[in-house]
Amino acid sequence: MKNSWIWLIPVLFLPDLIPSMDTRFGVVDFSDLVIFPYIALLALERRTGIGTRPLAALGSLFAAFVFWALLSTLTVNLRYGYPTNNQLLLSIVRMGKFCTYAIAGLLTSRAVCDERVMRKFLWAMSISSVLLSFSLMQSSETLKIASLSTLLSASALEYESTNAMSVVMAMVVLFMSGAITQSMGTASLRRFIMFALPVAVAGLLVSRGRGGWIAFFMGMLYLLRYSKLDGRTASAILLVVVSCFFAYQKLPVFQVELDKTINPAASMLRKYDVGIMGIDEGGRFHHLQNEAPKILNAPIIGTGFFHRGKASKLWLTGSHNFFVQMFLETGVVGGTLILLIFAAMWRQSRDESAGNWSVPVRSSLIAAFVGGMSGEYFYGNLALYVLFSLHAPITLGASTAHAWRDRTHVQVRGV
């Protein structure tokens, strides 16, 4: 069935509706099981213009990073003198998960080959945001649904996982908001997005993910700055603003978490040695201050992918900054390649072929970058998948422009 992969996208966004499975290599969510048939369906898709420059550039940078990270990881035992392969196996598995979600996102961008598929993709992302929002609200006990409570009671929802989901939600909500402000999609699709936006914003706000909140705020500032102000844009802005005010008044989880962040108890800040100018930043600055200098311990090749604790001397909790963590674990070369991937996506989204999709894609990219500065959310999960899959309009625009130039060239030669 053509484009059948699209119907699996909402299923990917249900990681918290079944009990997670703990393994020696980490937690296995439902999305980790669905991602493999999803990739299989994507691989079966046929499309023309596979070699478009945006995907080729991103693919090359990603392959270079994987090569370097693998080189760093395979030498862990030799460099640190471990008697067993436990750390090596853990790093390899985590790298495999990283590659799996990245490939899924890149293949999604490749599979969105025309406007019809693009509309289906938008529908799937909009539906996914609603499902993820309900999942987050149920997990935070904001929304009580008996059947879901039975499922969720079997597993403890960890804060770090929820924080990553908040960054995912921030990227998707900005992408959807941009589709409204730029008049993308059909009228029925835009109406559904207008319904989905307040639901998605509510899920974002109750997720307790402060990194996602800041990421959303920064992306929204960019979206407002570069969107034309008309009735549709004003409606989308008003809807988001009203949703935030309503959430603060009616959702105790968001109200308590926000108050704790911007007006925390002074005794708590002193006890845990956190806070900047009286604001609780979750100890991010303290982690960064402690971990960043350790880049000098292995500046070129790093400690190895996901090699923390033990002889690496890195904190098991990480630096709470994805980019710094990549410099720590894969050295200056690996960290620079990660930054180049983000830079390439930003540059491609500014190309003329991006058209009206430029602003929505760049606003979600800003959210991803800001979110990455507050946590290691792109190790191989839905955040990494969403990062690459939301680049689909840029790939589609470049492919369409390339096909148009080819047809023009043929016509000129024919004359």
N, C-alpha and C positions, 0 to 999 in steps of 0.2 A: 504494500500500500504506500503510495507516494506521500511524502511529508509526514509519515506516521510518527517520526521522532518528536514532532511538535506536541503530540498528546502526552508524551512522557515528561514534558517540562514541569507541569504542575505537580506531578508525583515526586520529582526531585526535591521539591520544596517542602516535603513533609518529613523532615528528619526527626522530629520530636513526637510523632504520633505513635511510635512503637518503642518498646524497650530497647535501649542501646546495649550493645554487647561489648563487654570489656575483654580485651586480649592483651597479650604481652607487648604488642606493638601499638596499643592505643585503643580508643573507642571506635567501634564500627556502627555508624548510623545507617538509617534506611537508605539515604541517598547514596551511600557507598555501594549498596547492592544494586540500585537502579541504574547507576552511571554506566555500567558495562553493557547492558542491552541498549541503552541510549546511544552509546558510541557505535555499537554494531549497526543500528539503524541509520546513523549518520554516515557511516562508511559506505553503506549501500546506495546512498543518494548520488545521482548523477547530476553534474552541473557543468556548464561551459565556463571558461574563464577562470579555471582553478588557480592559474598562476598569476593572479592579480598581485600587484606590487605590495599593497598593505599586508596581505597574509604572508607573502614571501619574506618581507622584511621582518615581521614579527616572528615568523617561524624560524628564521635564521638566528635571530637574537636569542630566542628561547632554546634552540638546539645548542648554541654556544654556551649558554648558562648551564644546561644539563650536563654537557661534556665536562665543564670545569668543576661543577659540584660533584660529579661522579669521581673525577680524578682526586679531588680533596677527600672524598669519603672513603675511597678504596685504600688510601694510604693511612687511615686512622690507626690500625693495629701497628703498623710499622713505626709511625711517629710517636705513639703514646704507649706502646709496649703492652697492650692488653693481651692476656693469655687466652681469651676466648673470643668468639666472633659475635657475641651478643650485641655489642654496640654497633658493629658493622651491619648486622641484619636489621636492627632497628632503623638505622639511617637509610638503608636501601629500601625498606618498606615505605618509609615516609617519603622518600624521593619518588617511588613508584606512584604513591597517591597524589603527590604534587603534579607529576606528569599526566596522570589520568584526567584530573579535573581541568588542567590547562588544555589538553588535547580536545576534550569535550567542548570547551568554549571556542577554540579555534575552528573545529569542525562545524560548530553551529554557525559561526560567521560565514564559513564557506557555503553552507547549505542554504542560507537565505539568498536566493539567486534572482528573485524578481519581486515586484511590489506585492503580488498576491501572497507569496510566502512571508513577506515582511509583515503584512497585516495579520496573518495567522500567528506569527511570532509575537506580535504586540498583544494579541488576545491572550496567548498563553502566559505571557509575563504578567499581564494585568490580573488574570485569574490566580496565578501563583502568588502574587502579592497579597491577595485576599486570604488565601488558604494559610500562608505563612503568618499573616497577622492574627488570624483566629488561633493558630497554634501558639503564638507568643502570648496572646491574652489568656488562653487557657492555662499555659504553664505558669503565668504570674498570678493565677487565680482571679484575674480581672473578669474573665468570662467563665462561668461554671456550666459545663456540659457533662452530664453523668457518664455517658459512653466514653468520652475522651479522658475523663478523670481516671477511669479504670485502666486505660492504657498507660497513662502517664505515671500512675502510682507505682508501676513496676521499675521505674528508672528515675534516678535523680538528675534533674536538669542543672548542669553546671553553669556558673556565671560566665565563664570564658566563652563557652559555646553560644550562649545567648547574646553576648556582646558582639561576636562575629556575625550573628544573624541580624543584628541591628545595623551593621555596616552594609550587609546585603540589601536590607530593606531601604536604607538611605539611597543606595545606587539605583535601585529599581524605581522608587518613588520619584526621584529626580528625572529619570529617563521618561517615565509616564507623564510627569508634569510638563516636561519639554515637548512631548508629543502634542499636548494640548495647546501650549503657547505658540507652537510653530504650525498648528493646524494640520497635523499629520494623521493619516488614517481616515476611515469612513466616519460618517456622522454617528452611526450606532456604536462604533468602537469608542469614539470620544465621549459619548454619553456614559458608557460603561466605566471608562477611566474616571470620569467625574464622580461616579458612585464609589469606585474602588479607592480613590485617593484618601478620603477621610478614614476609611477602615484601615488602610495601610499605615497612615500616619499614627493612628491609635496604637497599632501593633508595634511600631517603631518606638513610641514614647514609653510604653509599659515594659519594654524589653530590658530595662535597667542598663542598657548599653550606652554609656556616656560618650564613648568614641563614635558611635553611630549618630548620636545627636549633633555633635560638633561637625562631623562629616556632612550631615544633611544641611546644617546651617550654612556652611561655607559653600557647598554646591548650590544652594538656593540663592545666595547672594550673587553668584555668577550668572545663574539663570535669569534673575531679575534684571541684572545689568545689561544683558545682551538680548533680551526678548522684547519684541515690539509690544507697546502697551495698547491693547485693544480690549474689547469686552470679554473675549474668551480668556485672555491672559489675566485680566482683573478678577474674573470669576475663579480661576484656578488658584490665584494668590489668596483671595479672600477665603476660599474653601480650606486651604492649608492653615492659614492664620486662625480661623475660627475653630478648626479641629484642635489646634494646640491649646487655645484658651479653654475649650470645652474639656479637653483631657486633663488639664491642671485642676479644674473645678470638680470633675466627676470621677476621675480615676485616681484613687488614693496611692497606688503603686508609683505612678509618675510624680505625683505631688510630693510624696515623702522623699523619693530619690533626688528630685530636683532641689528640694530644700536642703537635703544633706550635702549636696554638691556646692551650692552657691552660698550657703549659710551654715557651715558645719560647726560643731562644738569645738571651741579652742582646745579643750582638754583632749579630744580625740586626735586633733592634728599633732599635738605635742607627743601623745602616747605612741603614735605610729610613724612619727617623723615624716608627715606628708603635708601637702598643701603649698600653694603659691598665692601670695597676697590674700590669704584668708579663704581661698577656694580649694576644695578637695579635688585634686586631680588624680586620685587613685594611686599615688606614689610613682607616677610616671617619671617625673624629674629625678627622683631618687634612684630608680632603676637605671635610667639613662646615664646618670652621673657615675654610677658604679660600673656599668658594663661597657660603655663606649671606649674607655681607654684600653680595654683588653684587646681591641683590634690589633694593637702593636705586638701582642703575643704571637700571632700568626698572621702577619699583614698581607701576605701574598696569596696563600692557599687556604687560609682559614682553619678552623678546628674540624670541619667536616659537617655535612648536612645533618641538622638536628642532633648534633653532638654537644650535649650540655652536661654539667656536673662532672663527676669523676675527675680524670686528669685534665680535662679541658679548662677547668677553673671558671667556667661560665655558670651563672646561676641557673638552676633548674627552671625557675619561673620565667626566664628569658629577660630581655631588655624592655619588653612592652613596646617595641618599635620594630616593625617588620624589616625596614630597610637597614637599620643598624644591625639587626640580627643576621641579615644576609652577609653584611660585611664581616661580622664575627665568625660566621660558619663557613663562608666560601671566599673570604679574603677580599681584597680591593678589586680583583678581577671580577669575581662573581657579583659583588655588590654593585659595581659599575654597570654590569650587564643588565641587572634588574632595573636600575635607573634609566638605562637606555631604552628598555622595553616601554616604560611609562612615557619617556620622551618621544619615542616613535609613535605611540598611539596619540599623543597630544598633537604632534606635527601632522599626522595623517588626518586627524579630525578637523584641522584648519584648512585642508585642501579644498579647492573650489568644487570638486566633485562631490563633497559631503553635502552640499546644499543646505537645506533647512535642518538637517539632522546634526549639524555641527554643534550647535548650542546644547541640545539634550545630551549628546554623547560626552562633550567636554565637562558638563556639570556633573555627570555621574563619575567621570574620571577624577575630577577634583575630590569628590566624596571618597573614592577609593584611595587616593593618595593620602588624604587627611586621616582616613580610617587606619591606613597602614602605619601612620606615625604614632598611633595610640595602642597598637597591639599587633601580634603576629597572626594576622587573619588570612593570609594568602599561602599558607603552607600546603594546601591541597584540600579544598572544601568548596562549598557553594560560592564563597566570596571570589575565589579564583575563577571558577566557571563563569560567574556573572560578569566579572571584569572583562573577559575576552568575548563573551557572547554578545554583550551590549555594544561591541564594536561592529556588529553585523551591518548596520546602515552605512558605515564608512566603506566597508568592503564591497557592499552592493553598489554604492555610488561610483567607486573606482572601476568596478567591473563594467558597469553600464557605460561610463565615459570611454573606457577602453574599447568596448564593442562599437560604440558610435564612431570613434576615430578609425577603427578598422573598416567599417562600412563606407565612411567618407573617402578613405584612401583607395578602396576598391573602385568606387564610382569615378574618382579622379583619373585613375589609371585607365578605366574603361573609356573615358572621354578621349 
